[in-house]
């Protein structure tokens, strides 16, 4: 009897948010916080249909990013549609480690390492690598979705590491909280908004945001 292949997706942007991924993409699974080595997170993913710039990744042996490992049944047509501006690239299981000691994460990683041929790990790499601008901005509500997902991990400095290991903040970032333009925005309360802004300011990136009211 053949063993059914199991798939995992590395979520490094809005998929970090359980609220967003469950409500908009029907991805229901626990958070499995991980570090993916050899990948750099960047604000370079141009979303042609949604007229925005999202997070993407580039392969870079000297970089790493924190994210969440999502067990999925398959790369479904719905998932491909969600990630239409990306390509699915297989990730070497040896480049994935738990973000902290966690029995839940370790069980999954042990399964993969014990039988790598029956487990596939994927990451979505953006096809277009273009900095944001006024016509394709970075939306604050998209970033809020990513960061509340980081908060949900319950790991100290997980959100700070997300910010520090993300590149190209300097272009086209606007504050759309008063009129959200991100189609899969998570529910974020005022206290979380304040927490996010304080963190962005402390890490010296908030200066790049334009306080534009759309």
Residue frames as a rotation matrix with the C-alpha (Angstrom) as fourth column:
UNK 1
0.580 0.815 0.000 0.00
0.815 -0.580 0.000 0.00
0.000 0.000 -1.000 0.00
UNK 2
-0.240 -0.671 0.702 1.41
0.623 -0.661 -0.419 3.39
0.745 0.336 0.576 -1.00
UNK 3
-0.224 0.078 -0.971 1.82
0.878 -0.416 -0.236 6.05
-0.423 -0.906 0.025 1.64
UNK 4
0.648 0.545 0.531 -0.02
0.721 -0.665 -0.197 9.25
0.246 0.511 -0.824 0.88
UNK 5
-0.421 -0.863 0.281 2.32
0.744 -0.505 -0.437 12.18
0.519 0.025 0.855 0.48
UNK 6
0.471 0.527 -0.707 1.94
0.845 -0.501 0.190 14.98
-0.254 -0.687 -0.681 3.02
UNK 7
-0.030 -0.414 0.910 2.46
0.668 -0.685 -0.289 18.62
0.743 0.599 0.297 2.18
UNK 8
0.189 0.014 -0.982 3.46
0.838 -0.524 0.153 21.66
-0.512 -0.852 -0.110 4.22
UNK 9
0.414 -0.049 0.909 3.49
0.596 -0.740 -0.311 25.34
0.688 0.671 -0.277 3.35
UNK 10
-0.485 -0.606 -0.631 5.83
0.868 -0.421 -0.262 27.89
-0.107 -0.675 0.730 4.92
UNK 11
0.595 0.701 0.393 3.71
0.691 -0.696 0.197 30.93
0.411 0.155 -0.898 5.80
UNK 12
-0.387 -0.844 -0.372 5.84
0.921 -0.373 -0.113 34.05
-0.043 -0.386 0.921 6.17
UNK 13
-0.905 0.152 0.397 3.33
-0.039 -0.959 0.280 36.87
0.424 0.238 0.874 5.51
UNK 14
-0.303 0.872 0.384 -0.43
-0.904 -0.391 0.174 37.11
0.302 -0.294 0.907 5.96
UNK 15
0.284 0.382 -0.879 -0.65
-0.170 0.923 0.346 33.31
0.944 0.051 0.327 6.35
UNK 16
-0.816 -0.559 -0.148 0.91
0.098 0.119 -0.988 33.83
0.570 -0.821 -0.042 9.78
UNK 17
-0.654 0.637 0.408 -2.52
-0.752 -0.487 -0.444 34.97
-0.084 -0.597 0.798 10.91
UNK 18
-0.894 0.398 0.206 -4.81
0.362 0.912 -0.193 32.10
-0.265 -0.097 -0.959 11.90
UNK 19
-0.084 0.908 -0.411 -7.78
0.140 -0.398 -0.907 34.46
-0.987 -0.133 -0.094 11.63
UNK 20
-0.018 0.032 -0.999 -6.94
-0.838 -0.546 -0.002 35.53
-0.545 0.837 0.037 8.08
UNK 21
-0.794 -0.393 -0.464 -6.01
-0.600 0.636 0.486 32.13
0.104 0.664 -0.740 6.69
UNK 22
-0.817 0.542 0.197 -9.00
0.410 0.786 -0.463 30.35
-0.406 -0.297 -0.864 8.23
UNK 23
0.003 0.896 -0.444 -11.63
0.093 -0.443 -0.892 32.94
-0.996 -0.039 -0.084 7.26
UNK 24
0.346 0.120 -0.930 -10.41
-0.745 -0.568 -0.350 33.64
-0.571 0.814 -0.107 3.73
UNK 25
-0.202 -0.543 -0.815 -8.56
-0.923 0.383 -0.026 30.50
0.327 0.747 -0.579 2.65
UNK 26
0.789 0.614 -0.005 -10.10
-0.567 0.731 0.379 27.67
0.236 -0.296 0.925 4.71
UNK 27
-0.071 -0.853 -0.518 -6.70
-0.026 0.521 -0.853 26.70
0.997 -0.047 -0.059 6.10
UNK 28
0.701 0.395 0.593 -7.42
-0.615 -0.085 0.784 25.34
0.360 -0.915 0.183 9.56
UNK 29
0.433 -0.607 -0.666 -4.36
0.525 0.771 -0.361 24.11
0.732 -0.193 0.653 11.43
UNK 30
0.815 -0.161 -0.556 -2.44
0.487 -0.329 0.809 24.93
-0.313 -0.931 -0.189 14.59
UNK 31
0.789 -0.614 -0.023 0.46
-0.582 -0.735 -0.347 27.37
0.196 0.287 -0.938 14.61
UNK 32
0.739 -0.673 0.042 3.79
0.633 0.713 0.302 25.61
-0.233 -0.197 0.952 14.11
UNK 33
0.900 -0.365 -0.239 6.36
-0.387 -0.921 -0.048 28.44
-0.202 0.135 -0.970 14.41
UNK 34
0.610 -0.698 0.375 9.58
0.727 0.681 0.085 27.77
-0.315 0.221 0.923 12.54
UNK 35
0.238 -0.638 -0.732 12.76
-0.465 -0.737 0.491 29.33
-0.853 0.224 -0.472 11.16
UNK 36
0.864 -0.008 0.504 13.47
0.429 0.536 -0.727 28.80
-0.264 0.844 0.466 7.45
UNK 37
0.111 -0.923 -0.368 17.16
0.006 -0.369 0.929 29.17
-0.994 -0.105 -0.036 6.61
UNK 38
-0.664 -0.502 0.555 18.31
0.544 0.185 0.818 30.28
-0.513 0.845 0.150 3.19
UNK 39
-0.026 0.733 0.680 15.39
0.911 -0.262 0.318 32.62
0.411 0.627 -0.661 2.47
UNK 40
-0.904 -0.262 -0.338 15.10
0.370 -0.874 -0.314 36.41
-0.213 -0.409 0.887 2.70
UNK 41
0.093 0.996 -0.007 11.71
0.948 -0.091 -0.306 38.14
-0.305 0.022 -0.952 3.20
UNK 42
-0.884 -0.460 -0.080 11.20
0.383 -0.812 0.441 41.28
-0.267 0.359 0.894 1.08
UNK 43
0.143 0.886 -0.442 8.59
0.150 -0.461 -0.875 43.90
-0.978 0.059 -0.199 0.20
UNK 44
-0.668 -0.463 -0.583 8.97
-0.512 -0.282 0.811 43.15
-0.540 0.841 -0.049 -3.49
UNK 45
-0.752 0.427 0.502 5.92
0.564 0.811 0.156 41.04
-0.341 0.400 -0.851 -4.40
UNK 46
-0.824 0.453 -0.340 3.77
-0.541 -0.808 0.233 43.06
-0.169 0.376 0.911 -6.78
UNK 47
-0.487 0.768 0.417 0.11
0.483 0.634 -0.604 42.01
-0.728 -0.092 -0.679 -6.64
UNK 48
-0.992 0.005 0.127 -1.14
0.109 -0.475 0.873 42.91
0.064 0.880 0.471 -10.10
UNK 49
-0.303 0.953 0.006 -4.81
0.600 0.185 0.778 42.13
0.740 0.239 -0.628 -9.45
UNK 50
0.438 0.502 -0.746 -5.02
0.897 -0.190 0.399 43.74
0.058 -0.844 -0.533 -6.00
UNK 51
0.465 -0.304 0.832 -2.82
0.200 -0.879 -0.433 46.74
0.863 0.367 -0.348 -6.91
UNK 52
0.883 -0.225 0.412 -0.57
-0.466 -0.320 0.825 46.33
-0.054 -0.920 -0.387 -3.91
UNK 53
-0.028 -0.923 -0.385 2.92
-0.524 0.341 -0.781 45.21
0.851 0.180 -0.493 -2.90
UNK 54
0.921 0.357 0.153 3.06
-0.337 0.540 0.771 42.22
0.193 -0.762 0.619 -0.59
UNK 55
0.208 -0.858 0.470 5.80
-0.755 0.165 0.635 40.18
-0.622 -0.486 -0.613 0.98
UNK 56
0.868 -0.055 -0.493 7.86
-0.315 0.707 -0.634 37.83
0.383 0.705 0.596 -1.09
UNK 57
0.644 -0.687 0.335 11.06
-0.119 0.343 0.932 35.86
-0.756 -0.640 0.139 -0.67
UNK 58
0.577 -0.590 -0.565 14.39
-0.685 0.028 -0.728 35.42
0.445 0.807 -0.388 -2.40
UNK 59
0.880 -0.369 -0.300 16.71
0.441 0.868 0.227 32.47
0.177 -0.333 0.926 -1.98
UNK 60
0.391 -0.778 0.493 19.77
-0.548 -0.626 -0.555 33.68
0.740 -0.053 -0.670 -0.06
UNK 61
0.244 -0.315 -0.917 22.06
0.409 0.891 -0.197 31.27
0.880 -0.327 0.346 1.76
UNK 62
-0.762 -0.643 -0.077 23.10
0.361 -0.322 -0.875 33.84
0.538 -0.694 0.478 4.36
UNK 63
-0.578 0.626 0.524 19.54
-0.700 -0.710 0.076 34.82
0.419 -0.323 0.848 5.36
UNK 64
-0.817 0.471 -0.334 16.69
0.549 0.813 -0.196 33.35
0.179 -0.343 -0.922 7.37
UNK 65
-0.520 0.717 0.465 13.10
-0.565 -0.696 0.442 34.19
0.641 -0.033 0.767 8.15
UNK 66
-0.911 0.329 0.250 10.64
-0.042 0.528 -0.848 33.25
-0.411 -0.783 -0.467 10.85
UNK 67
-0.506 0.766 -0.396 7.28
-0.718 -0.119 0.686 31.88
0.478 0.632 0.610 9.86
UNK 68
-0.045 0.584 0.810 4.74
-0.743 0.523 -0.418 29.17
-0.668 -0.621 0.411 10.42
UNK 69
-0.951 -0.241 -0.193 4.68
-0.309 0.747 0.589 25.63
0.002 0.619 -0.785 9.03
UNK 70
-0.137 0.990 0.026 1.19
-0.885 -0.111 -0.453 24.82
-0.446 -0.085 0.891 7.74
UNK 71
-0.790 -0.034 0.612 0.15
0.131 0.966 0.223 21.20
-0.599 0.256 -0.759 7.13
UNK 72
-0.111 0.758 -0.642 -2.03
-0.868 -0.388 -0.308 21.17
-0.483 0.524 0.702 3.99
UNK 73
0.453 0.359 0.816 -3.65
-0.006 0.916 -0.401 18.33
-0.891 0.177 0.418 2.05
UNK 74
0.066 -0.399 0.915 -2.42
0.967 0.251 0.040 19.58
-0.245 0.882 0.402 -1.29
UNK 75
-0.815 -0.223 -0.534 -1.61
0.049 -0.946 0.321 22.66
-0.577 0.235 0.782 -3.30
UNK 76
-0.093 0.927 0.363 -5.24
0.740 0.308 -0.597 23.16
-0.666 0.213 -0.715 -4.24
UNK 77
-0.205 0.116 0.972 -6.63
0.849 -0.473 0.236 25.30
0.487 0.873 -0.001 -7.09
UNK 78
0.831 0.553 0.058 -7.96
0.432 -0.707 0.560 27.68
0.351 -0.440 -0.826 -4.41
UNK 79
0.538 -0.716 -0.445 -4.49
0.403 -0.245 0.882 28.05
-0.740 -0.654 0.157 -2.91
UNK 80
-0.398 -0.679 0.617 -2.94
0.874 -0.077 0.479 28.58
-0.278 0.730 0.624 -6.32
UNK 81
0.248 0.576 0.779 -5.52
0.725 -0.644 0.246 31.27
0.643 0.504 -0.577 -7.02
UNK 82
0.932 0.050 -0.360 -4.71
0.318 -0.593 0.740 33.01
-0.176 -0.804 -0.568 -3.72
UNK 83
0.212 -0.955 -0.207 -0.99
0.074 -0.195 0.978 32.88
-0.974 -0.223 0.030 -4.56
UNK 84
0.807 0.246 0.537 -1.40
0.501 0.194 -0.843 33.66
-0.311 0.950 0.034 -8.26
UNK 85
0.839 -0.541 0.058 1.56
-0.432 -0.728 -0.533 36.05
0.330 0.422 -0.844 -8.30
UNK 86
0.107 -0.782 0.615 3.84
-0.887 0.204 0.413 33.42
-0.448 -0.590 -0.672 -6.73
UNK 87
0.231 -0.091 -0.969 5.40
-0.546 0.812 -0.206 30.10
0.805 0.577 0.138 -7.64
UNK 88
0.879 0.122 0.461 5.58
-0.458 0.482 0.747 27.15
-0.131 -0.868 0.479 -5.27
UNK 89
0.142 -0.924 -0.355 9.18
-0.609 0.201 -0.767 26.12
0.780 0.325 -0.534 -4.62
UNK 90
0.771 0.120 -0.626 10.17
0.288 0.811 0.510 23.05
0.569 -0.573 0.590 -2.63
UNK 91
0.420 -0.584 0.694 12.21
-0.825 -0.564 0.025 23.70
0.377 -0.584 -0.719 0.52
UNK 92
-0.237 -0.605 -0.760 14.87
-0.047 0.789 -0.613 21.32
0.970 -0.109 -0.216 1.81
UNK 93
0.726 0.630 -0.276 13.59
0.197 0.194 0.961 19.94
0.659 -0.752 0.017 5.13
UNK 94
0.127 -0.773 -0.621 17.08
0.971 0.224 -0.080 20.29
0.201 -0.593 0.780 6.63
UNK 95
-0.722 -0.384 0.575 16.72
0.365 -0.918 -0.154 24.08
0.587 0.099 0.803 6.36
UNK 96
0.184 0.869 0.459 13.70
-0.287 -0.399 0.871 24.16
0.940 -0.293 0.176 8.69
UNK 97
-0.725 -0.353 -0.591 13.93
0.445 0.415 -0.794 24.28
0.525 -0.839 -0.144 12.48
UNK 98
0.302 0.845 -0.442 11.55
0.902 -0.103 0.420 25.01
0.310 -0.526 -0.792 15.33
UNK 99
0.209 -0.167 0.964 11.40
0.015 -0.985 -0.174 28.68
0.978 0.051 -0.203 16.35
UNK 100
-0.213 -0.304 0.929 11.51
-0.951 -0.152 -0.268 27.55
0.222 -0.941 -0.257 19.98
UNK 101
-0.992 -0.124 -0.022 11.27
-0.114 0.955 -0.273 24.30
0.055 -0.268 -0.962 21.90
UNK 102
-0.164 0.986 0.013 7.79
-0.953 -0.155 -0.259 22.99
-0.253 -0.055 0.966 21.12
UNK 103
-0.543 -0.016 0.840 6.64
-0.085 0.996 -0.036 19.36
-0.836 -0.091 -0.542 21.28
UNK 104
0.519 0.842 0.149 3.99
0.118 0.102 -0.988 20.07
-0.846 0.530 -0.047 18.64
UNK 105
0.647 -0.358 -0.673 6.49
-0.752 -0.447 -0.485 21.47
-0.127 0.820 -0.558 16.14
UNK 106
-0.369 -0.908 0.200 9.10
-0.862 0.415 0.291 18.85
-0.347 -0.065 -0.936 16.93
UNK 107
-0.069 0.432 0.899 6.69
0.035 0.902 -0.431 15.99
-0.997 0.002 -0.077 16.27
UNK 108
0.891 0.448 -0.079 6.00
-0.038 -0.101 -0.994 17.31
-0.453 0.889 -0.073 12.76
UNK 109
0.411 -0.813 -0.413 9.68
-0.911 -0.349 -0.220 17.93
0.034 0.466 -0.884 12.01
UNK 110
-0.415 -0.541 0.732 10.59
-0.595 0.770 0.232 14.44
-0.689 -0.339 -0.641 13.25
UNK 111
0.426 0.651 0.629 7.99
0.162 0.629 -0.760 12.95
-0.890 0.426 0.162 10.90
UNK 112
0.918 -0.086 -0.388 9.51
-0.387 -0.411 -0.825 14.83
-0.089 0.908 -0.410 7.96
UNK 113
0.050 -0.998 -0.032 13.08
-0.998 -0.051 0.036 13.89
-0.037 0.030 -0.999 8.81
UNK 114
-0.214 -0.084 0.973 12.18
-0.368 0.930 -0.001 10.24
-0.905 -0.358 -0.230 9.34
UNK 115
-0.113 0.246 0.963 10.68
0.773 0.630 -0.070 9.93
-0.624 0.736 -0.262 5.86
UNK 116
-0.420 -0.116 -0.900 11.50
-0.131 -0.974 0.186 12.98
-0.898 0.196 0.394 3.72
UNK 117
-0.998 -0.004 0.065 10.38
0.063 0.197 0.978 11.34
-0.016 0.980 -0.196 0.48
UNK 118
-0.338 0.940 -0.031 6.78
0.864 0.324 0.386 11.32
0.373 0.103 -0.922 1.68
UNK 119
0.401 0.424 -0.812 6.78
0.713 -0.701 -0.014 14.90
-0.576 -0.573 -0.583 2.93
UNK 120
-0.176 -0.388 0.905 7.01
0.863 -0.503 -0.048 18.02
0.473 0.772 0.423 0.77
UNK 121
0.078 0.125 -0.989 7.64
0.673 -0.739 -0.040 21.50
-0.736 -0.662 -0.142 2.16
UNK 122
0.046 0.043 0.998 6.77
0.925 -0.380 -0.026 24.45
0.378 0.924 -0.057 -0.09
UNK 123
-0.292 -0.061 -0.954 7.35
0.477 -0.875 -0.090 28.18
-0.829 -0.481 0.285 0.02
UNK 124
0.652 0.571 0.499 5.68
0.734 -0.311 -0.603 30.77
-0.190 0.760 -0.622 -2.22
UNK 125
-0.420 -0.840 -0.343 8.29
0.576 -0.539 0.614 32.84
-0.701 0.060 0.711 -4.06
UNK 126
0.431 0.660 -0.616 7.07
0.005 -0.684 -0.729 35.95
-0.903 0.311 -0.298 -5.85
UNK 127
0.335 -0.231 0.914 7.37
0.906 0.344 -0.245 36.06
-0.257 0.910 0.324 -9.62
UNK 128
0.498 -0.124 0.858 7.69
0.375 -0.861 -0.342 39.87
0.782 0.493 -0.383 -9.75
UNK 129
0.122 -0.539 -0.834 10.42
0.974 -0.098 0.206 41.58
-0.193 -0.837 0.513 -7.71
UNK 130
-0.227 -0.042 0.973 9.57
0.486 -0.871 0.075 45.27
0.844 0.490 0.218 -7.83
UNK 131
-0.905 -0.128 -0.405 9.66
0.421 -0.386 -0.821 47.81
-0.051 -0.914 0.403 -4.97
UNK 132
0.059 0.976 -0.210 6.38
0.941 -0.125 -0.314 49.34
-0.333 -0.179 -0.926 -3.82
UNK 133
-0.942 -0.225 0.250 5.21
0.287 -0.924 0.253 52.70
0.174 0.311 0.935 -5.14
UNK 134
-0.729 0.681 -0.071 2.13
-0.504 -0.604 -0.618 54.92
-0.464 -0.414 0.783 -4.92
UNK 135
-0.091 0.704 -0.704 0.32
-0.941 0.170 0.292 52.78
0.325 0.689 0.647 -7.50
UNK 136
0.390 0.124 -0.912 1.24
0.062 0.985 0.161 49.46
0.919 -0.119 0.377 -5.83
UNK 137
0.028 -0.402 0.915 1.62
-0.804 -0.553 -0.218 50.38
0.594 -0.730 -0.339 -2.15
UNK 138
-0.747 -0.151 -0.647 2.33
0.336 0.755 -0.564 48.36
0.574 -0.639 -0.513 0.96
UNK 139
0.189 0.889 0.418 -0.91
-0.222 -0.376 0.900 48.44
0.957 -0.263 0.126 2.95
UNK 140
-0.574 -0.363 0.734 -0.69
-0.750 -0.126 -0.649 48.84
0.328 -0.923 -0.201 6.71
UNK 141
0.353 0.793 0.497 -3.66
-0.904 0.425 -0.037 46.47
-0.241 -0.436 0.867 7.14
UNK 142
0.715 -0.242 -0.656 -1.66
-0.180 0.843 -0.507 43.76
0.675 0.481 0.560 5.36
UNK 143
-0.393 -0.918 0.049 1.27
-0.208 0.037 -0.977 44.35
0.896 -0.394 -0.206 7.70
UNK 144
-0.250 0.397 0.883 -1.11
-0.967 -0.147 -0.208 44.39
0.047 -0.906 0.421 10.70
UNK 145
0.788 0.580 -0.206 -2.38
-0.590 0.807 0.019 40.98
0.178 0.107 0.978 9.61
UNK 146
0.276 -0.785 -0.554 1.18
0.034 0.584 -0.811 39.62
0.961 0.205 0.188 9.51
UNK 147
-0.599 -0.663 0.449 2.12
-0.359 -0.279 -0.891 41.05
0.716 -0.695 -0.071 12.89
UNK 148
0.107 0.657 0.747 -0.97
-0.993 0.110 0.046 39.94
-0.051 -0.746 0.664 14.83
UNK 149
0.829 0.074 -0.555 -0.16
-0.218 0.956 -0.197 36.51
0.516 0.284 0.808 13.43
UNK 150
-0.209 -0.968 -0.138 3.31
0.011 0.139 -0.990 36.89
0.978 -0.209 -0.019 14.96
UNK 151
-0.418 0.124 0.900 1.73
-0.863 -0.362 -0.351 37.88
0.282 -0.924 0.259 18.29
UNK 152
0.620 0.784 0.017 -0.42
-0.762 0.597 0.250 34.73
0.186 -0.168 0.968 18.16
UNK 153
0.236 -0.604 -0.761 2.72
-0.082 0.768 -0.635 32.57
0.968 0.212 0.132 18.20
UNK 154
0.976 0.189 0.108 3.24
-0.106 -0.016 0.994 33.50
0.190 -0.982 0.005 21.85
UNK 155
0.393 -0.913 -0.106 7.01
0.915 0.400 -0.057 33.66
0.094 -0.074 0.993 21.35
UNK 156
0.564 -0.247 -0.788 9.02
0.258 -0.854 0.452 36.54
-0.785 -0.458 -0.418 22.74
UNK 157
-0.197 -0.670 -0.716 10.49
-0.388 -0.617 0.685 38.76
-0.900 0.413 -0.139 20.02
UNK 158
-0.251 0.143 0.957 8.82
0.725 0.684 0.087 36.79
-0.642 0.716 -0.275 17.21
UNK 159
0.783 0.589 0.202 7.21
0.587 -0.591 -0.553 39.96
-0.206 0.551 -0.808 15.82
UNK 160
0.603 -0.642 -0.473 10.45
-0.436 -0.762 0.479 41.92
-0.668 -0.082 -0.740 16.26
UNK 161
-0.388 -0.767 0.511 12.37
0.038 0.541 0.840 39.24
-0.921 0.345 -0.181 14.37
UNK 162
0.271 0.581 0.767 9.77
0.867 0.199 -0.457 39.42
-0.419 0.789 -0.450 11.60
UNK 163
0.968 0.136 -0.210 10.43
0.065 -0.948 -0.313 43.16
-0.241 0.289 -0.926 11.20
UNK 164
0.320 -0.933 -0.161 14.22
-0.538 -0.319 0.780 42.92
-0.779 -0.163 -0.605 11.51
UNK 165
-0.586 -0.541 0.603 14.42
0.112 0.683 0.722 40.15
-0.803 0.491 -0.339 8.91
UNK 166
0.438 0.692 0.574 12.24
0.799 -0.006 -0.602 41.91
-0.413 0.722 -0.556 6.35
UNK 167
-0.576 -0.799 -0.174 13.77
0.550 -0.536 0.641 44.16
-0.605 0.273 0.748 3.68
UNK 168
-0.820 0.124 0.559 12.74
0.427 -0.517 0.742 47.14
0.381 0.847 0.371 1.51
UNK 169
-0.086 0.761 -0.643 10.55
0.920 -0.186 -0.344 49.12
-0.381 -0.621 -0.685 3.92
UNK 170
-0.638 -0.402 -0.657 11.51
0.357 -0.910 0.211 52.43
-0.682 -0.100 0.724 2.30
UNK 171
-0.980 0.160 -0.116 9.03
-0.174 -0.420 0.891 52.57
0.094 0.893 0.439 -0.59
UNK 172
-0.560 0.809 -0.181 5.28
-0.400 -0.072 0.914 53.14
0.726 0.584 0.364 -0.98
UNK 173
-0.655 0.318 -0.685 4.06
0.677 0.650 -0.346 52.15
0.335 -0.691 -0.641 2.49
UNK 174
-0.585 0.527 0.617 0.75
-0.380 -0.850 0.366 53.81
0.717 -0.020 0.697 3.42
UNK 175
-0.949 0.306 0.082 -1.61
0.007 0.280 -0.960 53.75
-0.316 -0.910 -0.268 6.39
UNK 176
-0.624 0.760 -0.178 -5.01
-0.327 -0.047 0.944 52.46
0.709 0.648 0.278 5.23
UNK 177
-0.921 0.227 -0.317 -6.43
0.390 0.570 -0.724 51.56
0.017 -0.790 -0.613 8.66
UNK 178
-0.580 0.740 -0.340 -9.29
-0.311 -0.587 -0.747 54.03
-0.752 -0.328 0.571 8.32
UNK 179
0.522 0.700 -0.488 -10.32
-0.758 0.118 -0.641 52.42
-0.391 0.704 0.592 5.02
UNK 180
-0.077 -0.658 0.749 -8.80
-0.253 0.740 0.624 48.95
-0.964 -0.141 -0.223 4.71
UNK 181
0.305 0.092 -0.948 -7.68
-0.947 -0.080 -0.312 48.00
-0.104 0.993 0.063 1.23
UNK 182
-0.782 -0.613 -0.111 -6.30
-0.620 0.783 0.040 44.56
0.062 0.100 -0.993 2.04
UNK 183
-0.049 0.880 -0.472 -8.85
-0.749 0.279 0.600 41.93
0.660 0.383 0.646 1.02
UNK 184
0.324 0.138 -0.936 -7.83
0.311 0.919 0.244 39.30
0.893 -0.370 0.255 3.62
UNK 185
-0.344 -0.484 0.805 -7.25
-0.496 -0.634 -0.593 41.57
0.797 -0.603 -0.022 6.60
UNK 186
-0.455 0.125 -0.882 -7.29
0.689 0.677 -0.259 39.98
0.564 -0.726 -0.394 10.06
UNK 187
0.706 0.679 0.201 -9.31
0.307 -0.549 0.777 41.47
0.638 -0.487 -0.596 12.89
UNK 188
-0.418 -0.884 -0.208 -7.00
0.731 -0.192 -0.655 43.84
0.539 -0.426 0.726 14.76
UNK 189
0.610 0.692 -0.386 -8.07
0.780 -0.442 0.442 45.94
0.135 -0.571 -0.810 17.74
UNK 190
0.827 -0.219 0.519 -6.91
-0.135 -0.972 -0.194 49.39
0.546 0.090 -0.833 18.78
UNK 191
0.722 -0.584 0.371 -4.58
-0.433 0.038 0.901 48.07
-0.540 -0.811 -0.225 21.47
UNK 192
0.393 -0.572 0.720 -2.87
0.646 0.729 0.226 45.85
-0.654 0.377 0.656 18.90
UNK 193
0.722 -0.116 0.683 -2.56
0.513 -0.572 -0.640 48.82
0.465 0.812 -0.354 16.53
UNK 194
0.828 -0.397 0.397 -0.75
-0.537 -0.766 0.353 50.73
0.164 -0.505 -0.847 19.24
UNK 195
0.557 -0.623 0.549 1.46
-0.087 0.614 0.784 47.75
-0.826 -0.485 0.288 20.06
UNK 196
0.519 -0.318 0.793 2.36
0.831 0.404 -0.382 47.37
-0.199 0.858 0.474 16.38
UNK 197
0.771 -0.194 0.606 3.20
0.164 -0.860 -0.484 51.05
0.615 0.472 -0.631 15.93
UNK 198
0.773 -0.515 0.371 5.32
-0.580 -0.335 0.743 51.11
-0.258 -0.789 -0.557 19.07
UNK 199
0.453 -0.603 0.656 7.26
0.322 0.797 0.510 48.10
-0.831 -0.020 0.555 17.85
UNK 200
0.570 -0.205 0.795 7.75
0.802 -0.071 -0.593 49.55
0.178 0.976 0.124 14.36
UNK 201
0.852 -0.235 0.468 8.93
-0.238 -0.970 -0.055 52.84
0.467 -0.065 -0.882 15.89
UNK 202
0.702 -0.593 0.395 11.34
-0.413 0.112 0.904 51.15
-0.580 -0.797 -0.166 18.29
UNK 203
0.218 -0.606 0.765 12.92
0.589 0.707 0.391 49.27
-0.778 0.365 0.512 15.38
UNK 204
-0.281 -0.419 -0.863 13.21
-0.168 -0.864 0.474 52.49
-0.945 0.278 0.173 13.36
UNK 205
-0.843 0.054 0.536 11.06
0.524 0.312 0.793 51.53
-0.124 0.949 -0.291 10.39
UNK 206
0.121 0.973 -0.197 7.85
0.858 -0.202 -0.473 53.46
-0.500 -0.111 -0.859 11.16
UNK 207
-0.186 -0.292 -0.938 9.52
-0.048 -0.951 0.306 56.55
-0.981 0.102 0.162 9.71
UNK 208
-0.968 -0.248 0.022 8.99
-0.005 0.107 0.994 55.13
-0.249 0.963 -0.104 6.21
UNK 209
-0.363 0.906 0.219 5.18
0.916 0.390 -0.093 54.95
-0.169 0.167 -0.971 6.50
UNK 210
-0.902 0.204 0.381 3.15
-0.029 -0.908 0.418 57.69
0.432 0.366 0.824 4.88
UNK 211
-0.731 0.663 -0.163 0.16
0.297 0.094 -0.950 58.69
-0.614 -0.743 -0.266 7.01
UNK 212
-0.894 0.399 -0.206 -2.09
-0.359 -0.357 0.862 58.71
0.270 0.845 0.462 3.97
UNK 213
-0.433 0.846 0.310 -5.83
-0.158 0.268 -0.950 58.53
-0.887 -0.461 0.018 4.53
UNK 214
-0.997 0.030 0.069 -7.41
0.074 0.278 0.958 56.68
0.010 0.960 -0.280 1.61
